[in-house]
Amino acid sequence: MLENLSERLQGIFSGLRSKGRLTEDDINDAMREIRLALLEADVNFKVVKAFVKRTKERCLTADVLDSLTPAQNVIKIVLDELTELLGRTDSKLVLGSRIPNVIMLVGLQGSGKTTAAAKLAYRLMQESHAPLLVACDVYRPAAADQLQTLGDEIGARVYRGDGRDPVAIAREGVQDAIDSLRDVVIIDTAGRLHVDDDMMAEARAIRDAVRPDQILMVVDAMTGQDVVNVVEAFAAEVDFDGVIMSKMDGDARGGGALSIREVTGKPIKFISSGEKPDSLEEFHPDRMAKRILG
Ligand code: GDP
């Protein structure tokens, strides 16, 4: 993921390094190339515009141009702005004091919600929590089976209910967690292939019924430019507290994901990069920015 962007940026930086002193034209050229590289990686165009403007302003100062190592200064500024774009500080998952704590996952169908639910449960179990997974996707018959299989694999209890009403299942799930002494409830909800009024209404109904301590949106990092529209729609219709970025191991361009924080102000909390239960990592903006810059 993002390897192409990484290679492009490294090429631009080595071009700058080979020049020694830098002129305003050199900076302008480099910024134009960075702009293109970001756009080609699918970063949202408004985000790119603002990013390049900020970066360019900081690079076109006497401090940078007259310094002994101008290229190094430019790279440092790009790294700093990229870290800022990704959220600057870590946004850890903090559980509230309410027991059971309720975490609800939302997102489009296929975004990786069910997988992320199990991974989150696995992670919480490593931290000595006792999570309960609740299968509220009643439309995709295989979804509850999938959650059950994943739950069995990691040894987490799964509540499936026997009804067709996701709101009732969510409520019963919370009660089951109380009865079975679980301290965290992870609710896996149904998605649709596209943003859809029924899906949003259902997510709101579940939210209002169980009043989750936090709602995490699962976003497929391979969604491309459209990711911004999807995330904005969920922010407006359901609202959520943070993002789990799934499929970071894919080979798509992935830049859409880089736009989420800037567009919605919502932090990325985790990145998921694989199908194994332990492949959910906390997201660190500075580490990601460094990884992209190579
Ligand atoms: P849901 O419809 O949102 O619940 O999505 P699923 O959890 O069923 O995931 C859809 C597909 O993506 C499944 O085939 C998962 O195995 C796969 N998947 C989910 N997360 C990841 C990930 O981080 N990396 C990869 N490579 N595949 C993933």
Residues whose N, C-alpha, C, O or C-beta is under 5 A from the ligand:
A	BS01	GDP	L108 Q109 G110 S111 G112 K113 T114 T115 A116 S246 K247 M248 D249 S272 S273 G274 E275
